[in-house]
Amino acid sequence: MACPICAQATVAAYKPFCSKHCADVDLARWFNGTYTTPMAEQDVWEEAEKPSEQIVTEH
């Protein structure tokens, strides 16, 4: 298996990466937004359109 960052052979201690450096590069890419997960825009709007729960209090 090849490291997804540099394509060298993986090392068991850092699998699927070859080194701590490549593992850290991958983590940094997640933190800075280089990697993202797809999300349907419709899901966001459907959630926003739901009526909020109203709290009924008796006086």
C-alpha positions in Angstrom: 0.0 0.0 0.0 1.3 3.5 -0.9 1.1 6.5 1.3 -1.7 8.8 0.0 0.5 11.9 0.6 3.9 11.0 -1.0 3.3 7.5 -2.5 6.1 5.8 -0.6 5.5 2.5 1.2 3.4 2.7 4.3 4.8 2.0 7.8 2.6 0.0 10.2 3.0 2.6 13.0 1.6 5.3 10.8 -0.7 3.3 8.4 -2.0 4.4 5.9 0.9 6.9 5.9 4.7 6.3 5.6 5.7 8.7 8.4 4.4 11.1 11.1 5.2 13.9 8.8 2.8 12.6 6.1 0.1 11.9 8.8 0.5 15.5 10.0 0.3 16.9 6.5 -3.0 15.0 6.1 -4.4 16.3 9.4 -3.4 19.9 8.5 -5.3 19.5 5.2 -8.5 18.6 7.2 -7.9 21.5 9.6 -7.4 24.1 6.9 -10.4 23.0 4.8 -8.5 21.5 1.9 -10.5 18.3 2.4 -14.2 18.6 2.8 -17.2 16.3 2.9 -20.0 16.8 0.4 -23.3 18.1 1.8 -26.4 18.7 -0.2 -27.4 22.4 0.1 -31.0 21.3 0.3 -30.3 19.7 3.7 -29.3 23.0 5.1 -32.4 24.8 3.9 -34.7 22.1 5.0 -33.3 22.3 8.6 -33.6 26.1 8.6 -37.2 26.0 7.5 -38.4 23.8 10.3 -40.5 25.7 12.8 -38.9 26.2 16.1 -40.4 24.6 19.1 -42.4 27.0 21.1 -42.4 26.8 24.8 -45.8 27.2 26.4 -45.7 28.6 29.9 -48.7 29.0 32.2 -49.0 32.2 34.1 
